[in-house]
Amino acid sequence: MSKPYILIADDDSAILESYSAYLSKDFEVNAADTIAKAIATLTDNKYLAAIIDMSFPNQPDGGLIIVEHIYDMRLVTRSIILTAHGGVANIQKSHQYGIYKYIPKAGRKTRNIILDTLLEIKKIDEI
């Protein structure tokens, strides 16, 4: 059985590399280091989920642009927001666009939370 595709969108190359390596056992992982690349990648492929950093250079709420694209295009991709700087306004706005989960960045345990969330989504999709 083929592995489901996921997208990781983050401007931090260390996070992209670390999460990609960690999640590649269970998922086909594509990475995007800009908002434009994430949107183009999402448009060209079908993803189980997109793990999206909230903040990008010069766009502290840039992750919402990606989430809004997923919502507006009615993609089946589940949005998972990661952030080191969670604010109530961002959380509320994210939920308006139907995000699946909002995860604060908390070091190594964040990877485990992401993996658990992705496996949960995969299980739901198999039903």
Secondary structure, DSSP 4 states (H G I P E B T S, - for coil): -PPPEEEEE-S-HHHHHHHHHHHTTTSEEEEESSHHHHHHHHHHS--SEEEEES-BTTBTTHHHHHHHHHHHTT-SPEEEEEESS--HHHHHHHHHTT-SEEEE--THHHHHHHHHHHHHHHHHHH-
